[in-house]
Amino acid sequence: MGTLTATGHPRARAKIARATAICAAFAAQGCVLEDVTTATANGAMTQRRGNSTNDVGYHLWRSDYGLFMKRADASQSTGWFNQGPADQFFGRFCRGFSAPSDATATIGLTLDAGLWGGLPLQSSRRLTIRVAFLDAAVGSFSLGYDSSTGAKSLPIAHGGSGRWIEVCWRVTDGRFEGGNDIWLQNSDNVGEIFDSVEVYDTPNWEDLSLQAVTGCTTYDEHHNLVMFPPPPPPPPSPPPPCADSLSRCPRKIADGSWTCATRAADCQLTCGLCGGGSVASAHSAHTTALKS
């Protein structure tokens, strides 16, 4: 964490002290303040150009990074920072249940009423709900949505791998009348942490995996696991360019000093081996050409 200095303008010292105190209050949730001077500098561009990670600053975005979706009740969740393994791109900013030990805790999400021509939906639509969560311990939670026949939920169990995991749920009967259109429901006292929840139009049930190796564990609306075919093998590497390794090949083969039978490895181009022919046939073709 940045060090509070005794030098500088009193206002600058006050900003540094305030930023340091804020991050200290959220240290248990992963708050990092690597360069407090840059974090409290005037102007967002100065902060952006800083070569450090700072979770406190001036004129920052104060809510979620959301697009056509918002939390139904801000008190239901708590913010987290810098969670999970460094080799995964999830976890820079995330949220968890505000009461993680409460097995009934919920994080409700409301969709923008203008989506898909206006909500609630009046007809079937192929949508995929994707959630990325940190598998920090053995536990479970459920992902739910408002369907045309009422609330539906998908139970999700996890084994404590310590990795970020993606789960995708394909649905066709979403209604989304407002309020809790989509929700995350706690099921134990583990208290999962979530990177993101997204809803996609998937008319062809497109694969939404963001991680090439592990992919997105995908379920249909009846909770059946969807199996994807293995990816096609990579194309074969192109053959190396065919060329003579020695510049003397054309002259030596032409004057008979060398033969393709003995110098084929050095004179592939001159001996006509680029197409994969044998040394004997290439040599025969060459000597015939010389005599003609």
BELQUIJO-V849563 format. One record per residue. N is the residue number from 1. RES is the residue in one letter. SS is DSSP state (a for helix, b for strand, c for the rest). Layout:
N;RES;SS
N;RES;SS
//
This chain:
1;M;c
2;G;c
3;T;c
4;L;c
5;T;c
6;A;c
7;T;c
8;G;c
9;H;c
10;P;a
11;R;a
12;A;a
13;R;a
14;A;a
15;K;a
16;I;a
17;A;a
18;R;a
19;A;a
20;T;a
21;A;a
22;I;a
23;C;a
24;A;a
25;A;a
26;F;c
27;A;a
28;A;a
29;Q;a
30;G;c
31;C;c
32;V;c
33;L;b
34;E;c
35;D;c
36;V;a
37;T;a
38;T;a
39;A;a
40;T;c
41;A;c
42;N;c
43;G;c
44;A;a
45;M;a
46;T;a
47;Q;a
48;R;a
49;R;c
50;G;c
51;N;c
52;S;c
53;T;c
54;N;b
55;D;c
56;V;c
57;G;c
58;Y;c
59;H;c
60;L;c
61;W;c
62;R;c
63;S;c
64;D;c
65;Y;c
66;G;c
67;L;c
68;F;c
69;M;b
70;K;b
71;R;b
72;A;c
73;D;c
74;A;a
75;S;a
76;Q;a
77;S;b
78;T;b
79;G;b
80;W;b
81;F;b
82;N;c
83;Q;c
84;G;c
85;P;c
86;A;c
87;D;c
88;Q;c
89;F;c
90;F;c
91;G;c
92;R;c
93;F;b
94;C;b
95;R;b
96;G;b
97;F;b
98;S;c
99;A;c
100;P;c
101;S;c
102;D;c
103;A;c
104;T;c
105;A;c
106;T;b
107;I;b
108;G;b
109;L;b
110;T;b
111;L;b
112;D;c
113;A;c
114;G;c
115;L;a
116;W;a
117;G;a
118;G;c
119;L;c
120;P;c
121;L;c
122;Q;c
123;S;c
124;S;c
125;R;c
126;R;c
127;L;b
128;T;b
129;I;b
130;R;b
131;V;b
132;A;b
133;F;b
134;L;b
135;D;c
136;A;c
137;A;c
138;V;b
139;G;b
140;S;b
141;F;b
142;S;b
143;L;b
144;G;b
145;Y;b
146;D;b
147;S;b
148;S;c
149;T;c
150;G;b
151;A;b
152;K;b
153;S;b
154;L;b
155;P;b
156;I;b
157;A;b
158;H;b
159;G;b
160;G;c
161;S;c
162;G;c
163;R;c
164;W;b
165;I;b
166;E;b
167;V;b
168;C;b
169;W;b
170;R;b
171;V;b
172;T;c
173;D;c
174;G;b
175;R;c
176;F;c
177;E;c
178;G;c
179;G;c
180;N;c
181;D;c
182;I;b
183;W;b
184;L;b
185;Q;b
186;N;b
187;S;c
188;D;c
189;N;c
190;V;c
191;G;c
192;E;c
193;I;b
194;F;b
195;D;b
196;S;b
197;V;b
198;E;b
199;V;b
200;Y;b
201;D;b
202;T;c
203;P;c
204;N;c
205;W;c
206;E;c
207;D;c
208;L;c
209;S;c
210;L;c
211;Q;c
212;A;c
213;V;c
214;T;c
215;G;c
216;C;b
217;T;b
218;T;b
219;Y;b
220;D;c
221;E;c
222;H;c
223;H;c
224;N;c
225;L;b
226;V;c
227;M;c
228;F;c
229;P;c
230;P;c
231;P;c
232;P;c
233;P;c
234;P;c
235;P;c
236;P;c
237;S;c
238;P;c
239;P;c
240;P;c
241;P;c
242;C;c
243;A;c
244;D;c
245;S;c
246;L;c
247;S;c
248;R;c
249;C;a
250;P;a
251;R;a
252;K;a
253;I;a
254;A;a
255;D;c
256;G;c
257;S;c
258;W;c
259;T;c
260;C;a
261;A;a
262;T;a
263;R;a
264;A;c
265;A;c
266;D;c
267;C;c
268;Q;c
269;L;c
270;T;c
271;C;c
272;G;c
273;L;c
274;C;c
275;G;c
276;G;c
277;G;c
278;S;c
279;V;a
280;A;a
281;S;a
282;A;a
283;H;a
284;S;a
285;A;a
286;H;a
287;T;a
288;T;a
289;A;a
290;L;a
291;K;a
292;S;c
//
